[in-house]
Amino acid sequence: MGRAGAEGWGALLAGDIIQMVPDRKHVRFLYAYPNYVPLPASAIERVARAVSPFEYDRVYGAFWGRVIERDGKAAVKRSAERYRRAIGE
């Protein structure tokens, strides 16, 4: 993560916990991607809280071509909230 990335707007290098979905407006949070095993809501909350203090606009996923070019911080927050609503927590 750094402010020098993304033309000075900051970038999050997400690794494999936070991954982009095809619309590039949301992310997903899975424990085991090959088997589509989701993280529990408490873990997603911890992940969202862990990245919230950082300033970033772009999010790079672990796989080629998986990038949110703009508004990445809002996409992570919005996705965590959407996930909690979807599972009823």
PDB file with one MODEL, atoms N, CA, C and O in Angstrom:
MODEL        1
ATOM      1  N   MET A   1       0.837  -1.154   0.000  1.00  0.00           N
ATOM      2  CA  MET A   1       0.000   0.000   0.000  1.00  0.00           C
ATOM      3  C   MET A   1       0.889   1.225   0.000  1.00  0.00           C
ATOM      4  O   MET A   1       1.893   1.260   0.711  1.00  0.00           O
ATOM      5  N   GLY A   2       0.541   2.222  -0.777  1.00  0.00           N
ATOM      6  CA  GLY A   2       1.341   3.430  -0.761  1.00  0.00           C
ATOM      7  C   GLY A   2       0.700   4.547  -1.532  1.00  0.00           C
ATOM      8  O   GLY A   2       0.004   4.326  -2.523  1.00  0.00           O
ATOM      9  N   ARG A   3       0.943   5.762  -1.062  1.00  0.00           N
ATOM     10  CA  ARG A   3       0.395   6.952  -1.721  1.00  0.00           C
ATOM     11  C   ARG A   3       1.066   7.203  -3.064  1.00  0.00           C
ATOM     12  O   ARG A   3       0.487   7.876  -3.917  1.00  0.00           O
ATOM     13  N   ALA A   4       2.272   6.679  -3.275  1.00  0.00           N
ATOM     14  CA  ALA A   4       2.950   6.904  -4.547  1.00  0.00           C
ATOM     15  C   ALA A   4       2.299   6.105  -5.673  1.00  0.00           C
ATOM     16  O   ALA A   4       2.454   6.456  -6.843  1.00  0.00           O
ATOM     17  N   GLY A   5       1.581   5.049  -5.345  1.00  0.00           N
ATOM     18  CA  GLY A   5       0.929   4.236  -6.363  1.00  0.00           C
ATOM     19  C   GLY A   5      -0.296   4.916  -6.936  1.00  0.00           C
ATOM     20  O   GLY A   5      -0.840   5.840  -6.330  1.00  0.00           O
ATOM     21  N   ALA A   6      -0.726   4.474  -8.080  1.00  0.00           N
ATOM     22  CA  ALA A   6      -1.953   4.963  -8.727  1.00  0.00           C
ATOM     23  C   ALA A   6      -1.910   6.473  -8.940  1.00  0.00           C
ATOM     24  O   ALA A   6      -2.847   7.191  -8.587  1.00  0.00           O
ATOM     25  N   GLU A   7      -0.815   6.939  -9.518  1.00  0.00           N
ATOM     26  CA  GLU A   7      -0.641   8.363  -9.816  1.00  0.00           C
ATOM     27  C   GLU A   7      -0.818   9.245  -8.582  1.00  0.00           C
ATOM     28  O   GLU A   7      -1.380  10.336  -8.673  1.00  0.00           O
ATOM     29  N   GLY A   8      -0.346   8.778  -7.443  1.00  0.00           N
ATOM     30  CA  GLY A   8      -0.415   9.546  -6.211  1.00  0.00           C
ATOM     31  C   GLY A   8      -1.690   9.383  -5.408  1.00  0.00           C
ATOM     32  O   GLY A   8      -1.813   9.966  -4.331  1.00  0.00           O
ATOM     33  N   TRP A   9      -2.634   8.610  -5.899  1.00  0.00           N
ATOM     34  CA  TRP A   9      -3.890   8.397  -5.184  1.00  0.00           C
ATOM     35  C   TRP A   9      -3.815   7.230  -4.220  1.00  0.00           C
ATOM     36  O   TRP A   9      -4.713   7.056  -3.396  1.00  0.00           O
ATOM     37  N   GLY A  10      -2.778   6.436  -4.303  1.00  0.00           N
ATOM     38  CA  GLY A  10      -2.598   5.292  -3.420  1.00  0.00           C
ATOM     39  C   GLY A  10      -3.149   4.008  -4.008  1.00  0.00           C
ATOM     40  O   GLY A  10      -4.110   4.014  -4.778  1.00  0.00           O
ATOM     41  N   ALA A  11      -2.515   2.905  -3.627  1.00  0.00           N
ATOM     42  CA  ALA A  11      -2.925   1.598  -4.136  1.00  0.00           C
ATOM     43  C   ALA A  11      -2.888   0.577  -3.011  1.00  0.00           C
ATOM     44  O   ALA A  11      -2.023   0.626  -2.137  1.00  0.00           O
ATOM     45  N   LEU A  12      -3.837  -0.344  -3.046  1.00  0.00           N
ATOM     46  CA  LEU A  12      -3.894  -1.470  -2.126  1.00  0.00           C
ATOM     47  C   LEU A  12      -3.522  -2.718  -2.914  1.00  0.00           C
ATOM     48  O   LEU A  12      -4.149  -3.025  -3.928  1.00  0.00           O
ATOM     49  N   LEU A  13      -2.506  -3.437  -2.453  1.00  0.00           N
ATOM     50  CA  LEU A  13      -2.137  -4.717  -3.046  1.00  0.00           C
ATOM     51  C   LEU A  13      -2.815  -5.786  -2.193  1.00  0.00           C
ATOM     52  O   LEU A  13      -2.327  -6.146  -1.122  1.00  0.00           O
ATOM     53  N   ALA A  14      -3.924  -6.277  -2.675  1.00  0.00           N
ATOM     54  CA  ALA A  14      -4.850  -7.029  -1.831  1.00  0.00           C
ATOM     55  C   ALA A  14      -4.457  -8.465  -1.546  1.00  0.00           C
ATOM     56  O   ALA A  14      -4.940  -9.029  -0.564  1.00  0.00           O
ATOM     57  N   GLY A  15      -3.628  -9.073  -2.332  1.00  0.00           N
ATOM     58  CA  GLY A  15      -3.317 -10.480  -2.097  1.00  0.00           C
ATOM     59  C   GLY A  15      -4.517 -11.349  -2.414  1.00  0.00           C
ATOM     60  O   GLY A  15      -5.196 -11.133  -3.418  1.00  0.00           O
ATOM     61  N   ASP A  16      -4.787 -12.341  -1.558  1.00  0.00           N
ATOM     62  CA  ASP A  16      -5.858 -13.270  -1.914  1.00  0.00           C
ATOM     63  C   ASP A  16      -7.075 -13.227  -0.993  1.00  0.00           C
ATOM     64  O   ASP A  16      -8.016 -13.988  -1.218  1.00  0.00           O
ATOM     65  N   ILE A  17      -7.103 -12.392   0.012  1.00  0.00           N
ATOM     66  CA  ILE A  17      -8.301 -12.295   0.851  1.00  0.00           C
ATOM     67  C   ILE A  17      -9.345 -11.404   0.182  1.00  0.00           C
ATOM     68  O   ILE A  17     -10.531 -11.731   0.177  1.00  0.00           O
ATOM     69  N   ILE A  18      -8.908 -10.288  -0.376  1.00  0.00           N
ATOM     70  CA  ILE A  18      -9.806  -9.366  -1.079  1.00  0.00           C
ATOM     71  C   ILE A  18      -9.571  -9.569  -2.570  1.00  0.00           C
ATOM     72  O   ILE A  18      -8.460  -9.362  -3.059  1.00  0.00           O
ATOM     73  N   GLN A  19     -10.604  -9.972  -3.288  1.00  0.00           N
ATOM     74  CA  GLN A  19     -10.475 -10.185  -4.729  1.00  0.00           C
ATOM     75  C   GLN A  19     -11.579  -9.468  -5.491  1.00  0.00           C
ATOM     76  O   GLN A  19     -12.704  -9.356  -5.004  1.00  0.00           O
ATOM     77  N   MET A  20     -11.263  -8.992  -6.663  1.00  0.00           N
ATOM     78  CA  MET A  20     -12.223  -8.292  -7.491  1.00  0.00           C
ATOM     79  C   MET A  20     -13.222  -9.256  -8.111  1.00  0.00           C
ATOM     80  O   MET A  20     -12.886 -10.387  -8.461  1.00  0.00           O
ATOM     81  N   VAL A  21     -14.448  -8.787  -8.237  1.00  0.00           N
ATOM     82  CA  VAL A  21     -15.452  -9.526  -8.993  1.00  0.00           C
ATOM     83  C   VAL A  21     -15.454  -8.945 -10.400  1.00  0.00           C
ATOM     84  O   VAL A  21     -14.890  -7.872 -10.616  1.00  0.00           O
ATOM     85  N   PRO A  22     -16.074  -9.626 -11.366  1.00  0.00           N
ATOM     86  CA  PRO A  22     -15.996  -9.159 -12.750  1.00  0.00           C
ATOM     87  C   PRO A  22     -16.468  -7.725 -12.994  1.00  0.00           C
ATOM     88  O   PRO A  22     -15.974  -7.083 -13.921  1.00  0.00           O
ATOM     89  N   ASP A  23     -17.399  -7.200 -12.202  1.00  0.00           N
ATOM     90  CA  ASP A  23     -17.872  -5.834 -12.483  1.00  0.00           C
ATOM     91  C   ASP A  23     -16.863  -4.754 -12.102  1.00  0.00           C
ATOM     92  O   ASP A  23     -17.036  -3.594 -12.477  1.00  0.00           O
ATOM     93  N   ARG A  24     -15.827  -5.109 -11.375  1.00  0.00           N
ATOM     94  CA  ARG A  24     -14.767  -4.189 -10.919  1.00  0.00           C
ATOM     95  C   ARG A  24     -15.305  -3.044 -10.059  1.00  0.00           C
ATOM     96  O   ARG A  24     -14.642  -2.020  -9.892  1.00  0.00           O
ATOM     97  N   LYS A  25     -16.501  -3.223  -9.519  1.00  0.00           N
ATOM     98  CA  LYS A  25     -17.083  -2.235  -8.607  1.00  0.00           C
ATOM     99  C   LYS A  25     -17.199  -2.798  -7.199  1.00  0.00           C
ATOM    100  O   LYS A  25     -17.490  -2.070  -6.250  1.00  0.00           O
ATOM    101  N   HIS A  26     -16.969  -4.096  -7.074  1.00  0.00           N
ATOM    102  CA  HIS A  26     -17.074  -4.786  -5.800  1.00  0.00           C
ATOM    103  C   HIS A  26     -15.905  -5.746  -5.651  1.00  0.00           C
ATOM    104  O   HIS A  26     -15.187  -6.041  -6.607  1.00  0.00           O
ATOM    105  N   VAL A  27     -15.736  -6.220  -4.432  1.00  0.00           N
ATOM    106  CA  VAL A  27     -14.760  -7.264  -4.160  1.00  0.00           C
ATOM    107  C   VAL A  27     -15.473  -8.412  -3.452  1.00  0.00           C
ATOM    108  O   VAL A  27     -16.618  -8.279  -3.021  1.00  0.00           O
ATOM    109  N   ARG A  28     -14.791  -9.516  -3.343  1.00  0.00           N
ATOM    110  CA  ARG A  28     -15.336 -10.655  -2.602  1.00  0.00           C
ATOM    111  C   ARG A  28     -14.305 -11.074  -1.557  1.00  0.00           C
ATOM    112  O   ARG A  28     -13.120 -10.759  -1.665  1.00  0.00           O
ATOM    113  N   PHE A  29     -14.774 -11.771  -0.574  1.00  0.00           N
ATOM    114  CA  PHE A  29     -13.944 -12.213   0.533  1.00  0.00           C
ATOM    115  C   PHE A  29     -14.176 -13.711   0.710  1.00  0.00           C
ATOM    116  O   PHE A  29     -15.246 -14.124   1.159  1.00  0.00           O
ATOM    117  N   LEU A  30     -13.195 -14.518   0.365  1.00  0.00           N
ATOM    118  CA  LEU A  30     -13.354 -15.963   0.508  1.00  0.00           C
ATOM    119  C   LEU A  30     -12.203 -16.551   1.303  1.00  0.00           C
ATOM    120  O   LEU A  30     -11.084 -16.037   1.281  1.00  0.00           O
ATOM    121  N   TYR A  31     -12.494 -17.630   2.001  1.00  0.00           N
ATOM    122  CA  TYR A  31     -11.482 -18.374   2.739  1.00  0.00           C
ATOM    123  C   TYR A  31     -10.720 -19.288   1.783  1.00  0.00           C
ATOM    124  O   TYR A  31      -9.493 -19.377   1.842  1.00  0.00           O
ATOM    125  N   ALA A  32     -11.454 -19.963   0.905  1.00  0.00           N
ATOM    126  CA  ALA A  32     -10.848 -20.894  -0.054  1.00  0.00           C
ATOM    127  C   ALA A  32     -11.447 -20.625  -1.431  1.00  0.00           C
ATOM    128  O   ALA A  32     -12.561 -21.062  -1.721  1.00  0.00           O
ATOM    129  N   TYR A  33     -10.718 -19.914  -2.274  1.00  0.00           N
ATOM    130  CA  TYR A  33     -11.231 -19.556  -3.598  1.00  0.00           C
ATOM    131  C   TYR A  33     -11.517 -20.762  -4.484  1.00  0.00           C
ATOM    132  O   TYR A  33     -12.551 -20.770  -5.152  1.00  0.00           O
ATOM    133  N   PRO A  34     -10.655 -21.789  -4.529  1.00  0.00           N
ATOM    134  CA  PRO A  34     -10.969 -22.918  -5.416  1.00  0.00           C
ATOM    135  C   PRO A  34     -12.282 -23.606  -5.072  1.00  0.00           C
ATOM    136  O   PRO A  34     -12.949 -24.148  -5.954  1.00  0.00           O
ATOM    137  N   ASN A  35     -12.659 -23.589  -3.793  1.00  0.00           N
ATOM    138  CA  ASN A  35     -13.877 -24.264  -3.361  1.00  0.00           C
ATOM    139  C   ASN A  35     -15.008 -23.295  -3.013  1.00  0.00           C
ATOM    140  O   ASN A  35     -16.064 -23.725  -2.548  1.00  0.00           O
ATOM    141  N   TYR A  36     -14.803 -22.008  -3.228  1.00  0.00           N
ATOM    142  CA  TYR A  36     -15.802 -20.963  -2.957  1.00  0.00           C
ATOM    143  C   TYR A  36     -16.301 -20.991  -1.509  1.00  0.00           C
ATOM    144  O   TYR A  36     -17.498 -20.856  -1.253  1.00  0.00           O
ATOM    145  N   VAL A  37     -15.384 -21.165  -0.579  1.00  0.00           N
ATOM    146  CA  VAL A  37     -15.737 -21.173   0.836  1.00  0.00           C
ATOM    147  C   VAL A  37     -15.633 -19.744   1.358  1.00  0.00           C
ATOM    148  O   VAL A  37     -14.543 -19.171   1.365  1.00  0.00           O
ATOM    149  N   PRO A  38     -16.744 -19.161   1.792  1.00  0.00           N
ATOM    150  CA  PRO A  38     -16.707 -17.765   2.229  1.00  0.00           C
ATOM    151  C   PRO A  38     -16.098 -17.611   3.621  1.00  0.00           C
ATOM    152  O   PRO A  38     -16.090 -18.537   4.433  1.00  0.00           O
ATOM    153  N   LEU A  39     -15.598 -16.423   3.858  1.00  0.00           N
ATOM    154  CA  LEU A  39     -15.168 -16.065   5.211  1.00  0.00           C
ATOM    155  C   LEU A  39     -16.396 -15.775   6.049  1.00  0.00           C
ATOM    156  O   LEU A  39     -17.422 -15.363   5.509  1.00  0.00           O
ATOM    157  N   PRO A  40     -16.319 -15.977   7.351  1.00  0.00           N
ATOM    158  CA  PRO A  40     -17.431 -15.566   8.212  1.00  0.00           C
ATOM    159  C   PRO A  40     -17.488 -14.042   8.290  1.00  0.00           C
ATOM    160  O   PRO A  40     -16.495 -13.356   8.045  1.00  0.00           O
ATOM    161  N   ALA A  41     -18.654 -13.533   8.632  1.00  0.00           N
ATOM    162  CA  ALA A  41     -18.856 -12.082   8.703  1.00  0.00           C
ATOM    163  C   ALA A  41     -17.862 -11.414   9.639  1.00  0.00           C
ATOM    164  O   ALA A  41     -17.403 -10.307   9.357  1.00  0.00           O
ATOM    165  N   SER A  42     -17.520 -12.064  10.751  1.00  0.00           N
ATOM    166  CA  SER A  42     -16.576 -11.467  11.703  1.00  0.00           C
ATOM    167  C   SER A  42     -15.200 -11.279  11.076  1.00  0.00           C
ATOM    168  O   SER A  42     -14.526 -10.289  11.363  1.00  0.00           O
ATOM    169  N   ALA A  43     -14.776 -12.201  10.234  1.00  0.00           N
ATOM    170  CA  ALA A  43     -13.481 -12.082   9.564  1.00  0.00           C
ATOM    171  C   ALA A  43     -13.505 -10.969   8.519  1.00  0.00           C
ATOM    172  O   ALA A  43     -12.532 -10.230   8.369  1.00  0.00           O
ATOM    173  N   ILE A  44     -14.614 -10.856   7.804  1.00  0.00           N
ATOM    174  CA  ILE A  44     -14.726  -9.793   6.813  1.00  0.00           C
ATOM    175  C   ILE A  44     -14.694  -8.435   7.486  1.00  0.00           C
ATOM    176  O   ILE A  44     -14.088  -7.495   6.971  1.00  0.00           O
ATOM    177  N   GLU A  45     -15.333  -8.329   8.615  1.00  0.00           N
ATOM    178  CA  GLU A  45     -15.306  -7.081   9.378  1.00  0.00           C
ATOM    179  C   GLU A  45     -13.878  -6.737   9.777  1.00  0.00           C
ATOM    180  O   GLU A  45     -13.473  -5.578   9.685  1.00  0.00           O
ATOM    181  N   ARG A  46     -13.109  -7.730  10.220  1.00  0.00           N
ATOM    182  CA  ARG A  46     -11.708  -7.483  10.602  1.00  0.00           C
ATOM    183  C   ARG A  46     -10.877  -7.050   9.401  1.00  0.00           C
ATOM    184  O   ARG A  46     -10.047  -6.148   9.519  1.00  0.00           O
ATOM    185  N   VAL A  47     -11.086  -7.674   8.258  1.00  0.00           N
ATOM    186  CA  VAL A  47     -10.354  -7.309   7.044  1.00  0.00           C
ATOM    187  C   VAL A  47     -10.689  -5.873   6.645  1.00  0.00           C
ATOM    188  O   VAL A  47      -9.789  -5.079   6.368  1.00  0.00           O
ATOM    189  N   ALA A  48     -11.972  -5.540   6.614  1.00  0.00           N
ATOM    190  CA  ALA A  48     -12.395  -4.187   6.234  1.00  0.00           C
ATOM    191  C   ALA A  48     -11.823  -3.152   7.207  1.00  0.00           C
ATOM    192  O   ALA A  48     -11.367  -2.089   6.785  1.00  0.00           O
ATOM    193  N   ARG A  49     -11.847  -3.457   8.489  1.00  0.00           N
ATOM    194  CA  ARG A  49     -11.286  -2.546   9.492  1.00  0.00           C
ATOM    195  C   ARG A  49      -9.778  -2.399   9.324  1.00  0.00           C
ATOM    196  O   ARG A  49      -9.239  -1.306   9.499  1.00  0.00           O
ATOM    197  N   ALA A  50      -9.101  -3.480   8.990  1.00  0.00           N
ATOM    198  CA  ALA A  50      -7.641  -3.457   8.859  1.00  0.00           C
ATOM    199  C   ALA A  50      -7.172  -2.549   7.728  1.00  0.00           C
ATOM    200  O   ALA A  50      -6.128  -1.908   7.849  1.00  0.00           O
ATOM    201  N   VAL A  51      -7.926  -2.485   6.631  1.00  0.00           N
ATOM    202  CA  VAL A  51      -7.495  -1.650   5.501  1.00  0.00           C
ATOM    203  C   VAL A  51      -8.105  -0.250   5.527  1.00  0.00           C
ATOM    204  O   VAL A  51      -7.693   0.613   4.752  1.00  0.00           O
ATOM    205  N   SER A  52      -9.078  -0.012   6.404  1.00  0.00           N
ATOM    206  CA  SER A  52      -9.768   1.286   6.402  1.00  0.00           C
ATOM    207  C   SER A  52      -8.887   2.490   6.751  1.00  0.00           C
ATOM    208  O   SER A  52      -9.158   3.572   6.231  1.00  0.00           O
ATOM    209  N   PRO A  53      -7.852   2.382   7.593  1.00  0.00           N
ATOM    210  CA  PRO A  53      -7.056   3.574   7.898  1.00  0.00           C
ATOM    211  C   PRO A  53      -6.189   4.057   6.731  1.00  0.00           C
ATOM    212  O   PRO A  53      -5.708   5.191   6.744  1.00  0.00           O
ATOM    213  N   PHE A  54      -5.990   3.213   5.737  1.00  0.00           N
ATOM    214  CA  PHE A  54      -5.096   3.549   4.639  1.00  0.00           C
ATOM    215  C   PHE A  54      -5.821   4.294   3.531  1.00  0.00           C
ATOM    216  O   PHE A  54      -7.001   4.064   3.267  1.00  0.00           O
ATOM    217  N   GLU A  55      -5.083   5.193   2.890  1.00  0.00           N
ATOM    218  CA  GLU A  55      -5.630   5.933   1.747  1.00  0.00           C
ATOM    219  C   GLU A  55      -5.229   5.216   0.467  1.00  0.00           C
ATOM    220  O   GLU A  55      -4.042   5.032   0.197  1.00  0.00           O
ATOM    221  N   TYR A  56      -6.213   4.816  -0.313  1.00  0.00           N
ATOM    222  CA  TYR A  56      -5.948   4.172  -1.598  1.00  0.00           C
ATOM    223  C   TYR A  56      -7.150   4.362  -2.500  1.00  0.00           C
ATOM    224  O   TYR A  56      -8.288   4.462  -2.042  1.00  0.00           O
ATOM    225  N   ASP A  57      -6.876   4.410  -3.775  1.00  0.00           N
ATOM    226  CA  ASP A  57      -7.924   4.556  -4.774  1.00  0.00           C
ATOM    227  C   ASP A  57      -8.008   3.303  -5.652  1.00  0.00           C
ATOM    228  O   ASP A  57      -9.091   2.901  -6.076  1.00  0.00           O
ATOM    229  N   ARG A  58      -6.872   2.708  -5.911  1.00  0.00           N
ATOM    230  CA  ARG A  58      -6.793   1.539  -6.785  1.00  0.00           C
ATOM    231  C   ARG A  58      -6.559   0.294  -5.944  1.00  0.00           C
ATOM    232  O   ARG A  58      -5.852   0.342  -4.937  1.00  0.00           O
ATOM    233  N   VAL A  59      -7.156  -0.826  -6.360  1.00  0.00           N
ATOM    234  CA  VAL A  59      -6.962  -2.104  -5.669  1.00  0.00           C
ATOM    235  C   VAL A  59      -6.464  -3.121  -6.703  1.00  0.00           C
ATOM    236  O   VAL A  59      -7.095  -3.347  -7.736  1.00  0.00           O
ATOM    237  N   TYR A  60      -5.318  -3.722  -6.391  1.00  0.00           N
ATOM    238  CA  TYR A  60      -4.760  -4.775  -7.229  1.00  0.00           C
ATOM    239  C   TYR A  60      -5.016  -6.116  -6.557  1.00  0.00           C
ATOM    240  O   TYR A  60      -4.661  -6.319  -5.396  1.00  0.00           O
ATOM    241  N   GLY A  61      -5.632  -7.024  -7.295  1.00  0.00           N
ATOM    242  CA  GLY A  61      -5.871  -8.365  -6.779  1.00  0.00           C
ATOM    243  C   GLY A  61      -4.668  -9.259  -7.007  1.00  0.00           C
ATOM    244  O   GLY A  61      -3.647  -8.823  -7.538  1.00  0.00           O
ATOM    245  N   ALA A  62      -4.798 -10.508  -6.602  1.00  0.00           N
ATOM    246  CA  ALA A  62      -3.689 -11.456  -6.698  1.00  0.00           C
ATOM    247  C   ALA A  62      -3.501 -12.015  -8.112  1.00  0.00           C
ATOM    248  O   ALA A  62      -2.467 -12.622  -8.393  1.00  0.00           O
ATOM    249  N   PHE A  63      -4.460 -11.828  -8.992  1.00  0.00           N
ATOM    250  CA  PHE A  63      -4.397 -12.442 -10.305  1.00  0.00           C
ATOM    251  C   PHE A  63      -4.359 -11.381 -11.394  1.00  0.00           C
ATOM    252  O   PHE A  63      -4.884 -10.283 -11.215  1.00  0.00           O
ATOM    253  N   TRP A  64      -3.739 -11.707 -12.520  1.00  0.00           N
ATOM    254  CA  TRP A  64      -3.583 -10.767 -13.628  1.00  0.00           C
ATOM    255  C   TRP A  64      -4.922 -10.189 -14.060  1.00  0.00           C
ATOM    256  O   TRP A  64      -5.922 -10.901 -14.163  1.00  0.00           O
ATOM    257  N   GLY A  65      -4.921  -8.902 -14.308  1.00  0.00           N
ATOM    258  CA  GLY A  65      -6.104  -8.237 -14.827  1.00  0.00           C
ATOM    259  C   GLY A  65      -7.178  -7.946 -13.798  1.00  0.00           C
ATOM    260  O   GLY A  65      -8.233  -7.419 -14.151  1.00  0.00           O
ATOM    261  N   ARG A  66      -6.946  -8.268 -12.556  1.00  0.00           N
ATOM    262  CA  ARG A  66      -7.939  -8.019 -11.508  1.00  0.00           C
ATOM    263  C   ARG A  66      -7.575  -6.738 -10.772  1.00  0.00           C
ATOM    264  O   ARG A  66      -6.879  -6.756  -9.757  1.00  0.00           O
ATOM    265  N   VAL A  67      -8.059  -5.635 -11.307  1.00  0.00           N
ATOM    266  CA  VAL A  67      -7.736  -4.319 -10.754  1.00  0.00           C
ATOM    267  C   VAL A  67      -8.995  -3.473 -10.707  1.00  0.00           C
ATOM    268  O   VAL A  67      -9.761  -3.432 -11.669  1.00  0.00           O
ATOM    269  N   ILE A  68      -9.206  -2.800  -9.588  1.00  0.00           N
ATOM    270  CA  ILE A  68     -10.210  -1.752  -9.515  1.00  0.00           C
ATOM    271  C   ILE A  68      -9.436  -0.460  -9.721  1.00  0.00           C
ATOM    272  O   ILE A  68      -8.615  -0.090  -8.881  1.00  0.00           O
ATOM    273  N   GLU A  69      -9.685   0.221 -10.812  1.00  0.00           N
ATOM    274  CA  GLU A  69      -8.903   1.396 -11.200  1.00  0.00           C
ATOM    275  C   GLU A  69      -9.213   2.633 -10.366  1.00  0.00           C
ATOM    276  O   GLU A  69      -8.312   3.424 -10.086  1.00  0.00           O
ATOM    277  N   ARG A  70     -10.462   2.815  -9.968  1.00  0.00           N
ATOM    278  CA  ARG A  70     -10.871   4.016  -9.231  1.00  0.00           C
ATOM    279  C   ARG A  70     -11.874   3.651  -8.139  1.00  0.00           C
ATOM    280  O   ARG A  70     -12.646   2.701  -8.274  1.00  0.00           O
ATOM    281  N   ASP A  71     -11.845   4.424  -7.058  1.00  0.00           N
ATOM    282  CA  ASP A  71     -12.810   4.293  -5.970  1.00  0.00           C
ATOM    283  C   ASP A  71     -12.700   2.940  -5.255  1.00  0.00           C
ATOM    284  O   ASP A  71     -13.696   2.402  -4.773  1.00  0.00           O
ATOM    285  N   GLY A  72     -11.492   2.407  -5.195  1.00  0.00           N
ATOM    286  CA  GLY A  72     -11.274   1.097  -4.596  1.00  0.00           C
ATOM    287  C   GLY A  72     -11.600   1.032  -3.111  1.00  0.00           C
ATOM    288  O   GLY A  72     -12.144   0.034  -2.637  1.00  0.00           O
ATOM    289  N   LYS A  73     -11.269   2.088  -2.375  1.00  0.00           N
ATOM    290  CA  LYS A  73     -11.550   2.075  -0.939  1.00  0.00           C
ATOM    291  C   LYS A  73     -13.052   1.977  -0.696  1.00  0.00           C
ATOM    292  O   LYS A  73     -13.492   1.221   0.170  1.00  0.00           O
ATOM    293  N   ALA A  74     -13.829   2.726  -1.443  1.00  0.00           N
ATOM    294  CA  ALA A  74     -15.282   2.658  -1.308  1.00  0.00           C
ATOM    295  C   ALA A  74     -15.808   1.291  -1.746  1.00  0.00           C
ATOM    296  O   ALA A  74     -16.776   0.788  -1.175  1.00  0.00           O
ATOM    297  N   ALA A  75     -15.174   0.686  -2.759  1.00  0.00           N
ATOM    298  CA  ALA A  75     -15.606  -0.638  -3.223  1.00  0.00           C
ATOM    299  C   ALA A  75     -15.414  -1.687  -2.136  1.00  0.00           C
ATOM    300  O   ALA A  75     -16.266  -2.558  -1.959  1.00  0.00           O
ATOM    301  N   VAL A  76     -14.302  -1.612  -1.406  1.00  0.00           N
ATOM    302  CA  VAL A  76     -14.060  -2.569  -0.325  1.00  0.00           C
ATOM    303  C   VAL A  76     -15.093  -2.381   0.778  1.00  0.00           C
ATOM    304  O   VAL A  76     -15.676  -3.354   1.257  1.00  0.00           O
ATOM    305  N   LYS A  77     -15.321  -1.150   1.178  1.00  0.00           N
ATOM    306  CA  LYS A  77     -16.304  -0.870   2.236  1.00  0.00           C
ATOM    307  C   LYS A  77     -17.707  -1.295   1.806  1.00  0.00           C
ATOM    308  O   LYS A  77     -18.418  -1.964   2.556  1.00  0.00           O
ATOM    309  N   ARG A  78     -18.093  -0.908   0.609  1.00  0.00           N
ATOM    310  CA  ARG A  78     -19.427  -1.235   0.075  1.00  0.00           C
ATOM    311  C   ARG A  78     -19.613  -2.755  -0.011  1.00  0.00           C
ATOM    312  O   ARG A  78     -20.691  -3.271   0.282  1.00  0.00           O
ATOM    313  N   SER A  79     -18.566  -3.457  -0.411  1.00  0.00           N
ATOM    314  CA  SER A  79     -18.654  -4.910  -0.561  1.00  0.00           C
ATOM    315  C   SER A  79     -18.778  -5.619   0.780  1.00  0.00           C
ATOM    316  O   SER A  79     -19.517  -6.596   0.898  1.00  0.00           O
ATOM    317  N   ALA A  80     -18.059  -5.133   1.796  1.00  0.00           N
ATOM    318  CA  ALA A  80     -18.177  -5.731   3.127  1.00  0.00           C
ATOM    319  C   ALA A  80     -19.597  -5.542   3.664  1.00  0.00           C
ATOM    320  O   ALA A  80     -20.170  -6.465   4.243  1.00  0.00           O
ATOM    321  N   GLU A  81     -20.160  -4.358   3.473  1.00  0.00           N
ATOM    322  CA  GLU A  81     -21.533  -4.096   3.916  1.00  0.00           C
ATOM    323  C   GLU A  81     -22.532  -4.965   3.148  1.00  0.00           C
ATOM    324  O   GLU A  81     -23.472  -5.505   3.732  1.00  0.00           O
ATOM    325  N   ARG A  82     -22.324  -5.094   1.848  1.00  0.00           N
ATOM    326  CA  ARG A  82     -23.206  -5.911   1.010  1.00  0.00           C
ATOM    327  C   ARG A  82     -23.150  -7.375   1.441  1.00  0.00           C
ATOM    328  O   ARG A  82     -24.181  -8.047   1.492  1.00  0.00           O
ATOM    329  N   TYR A  83     -21.970  -7.863   1.746  1.00  0.00           N
ATOM    330  CA  TYR A  83     -21.819  -9.246   2.188  1.00  0.00           C
ATOM    331  C   TYR A  83     -22.579  -9.486   3.494  1.00  0.00           C
ATOM    332  O   TYR A  83     -23.285 -10.485   3.627  1.00  0.00           O
ATOM    333  N   ARG A  84     -22.433  -8.568   4.460  1.00  0.00           N
ATOM    334  CA  ARG A  84     -23.132  -8.719   5.735  1.00  0.00           C
ATOM    335  C   ARG A  84     -24.642  -8.737   5.523  1.00  0.00           C
ATOM    336  O   ARG A  84     -25.346  -9.528   6.150  1.00  0.00           O
ATOM    337  N   ARG A  85     -25.142  -7.877   4.650  1.00  0.00           N
ATOM    338  CA  ARG A  85     -26.591  -7.875   4.361  1.00  0.00           C
ATOM    339  C   ARG A  85     -27.012  -9.214   3.721  1.00  0.00           C
ATOM    340  O   ARG A  85     -28.061  -9.765   4.054  1.00  0.00           O
ATOM    341  N   ALA A  86     -26.208  -9.708   2.831  1.00  0.00           N
ATOM    342  CA  ALA A  86     -26.552 -10.934   2.096  1.00  0.00           C
ATOM    343  C   ALA A  86     -26.655 -12.149   3.012  1.00  0.00           C
ATOM    344  O   ALA A  86     -27.484 -13.031   2.792  1.00  0.00           O
ATOM    345  N   ILE A  87     -25.808 -12.189   4.040  1.00  0.00           N
ATOM    346  CA  ILE A  87     -25.856 -13.343   4.937  1.00  0.00           C
ATOM    347  C   ILE A  87     -26.696 -13.070   6.176  1.00  0.00           C
ATOM    348  O   ILE A  87     -26.788 -13.908   7.074  1.00  0.00           O
ATOM    349  N   GLY A  88     -27.307 -11.891   6.219  1.00  0.00           N
ATOM    350  CA  GLY A  88     -28.229 -11.575   7.298  1.00  0.00           C
ATOM    351  C   GLY A  88     -27.590 -11.212   8.611  1.00  0.00           C
ATOM    352  O   GLY A  88     -28.162 -11.469   9.670  1.00  0.00           O
ATOM    353  N   GLU A  89     -26.410 -10.615   8.565  1.00  0.00           N
ATOM    354  CA  GLU A  89     -25.747 -10.190   9.807  1.00  0.00           C
ATOM    355  C   GLU A  89     -25.557  -8.699   9.824  1.00  0.00           C
ATOM    356  O   GLU A  89     -25.017  -8.156  10.787  1.00  0.00           O
TER     357      GLU A  89
ENDMDL
END
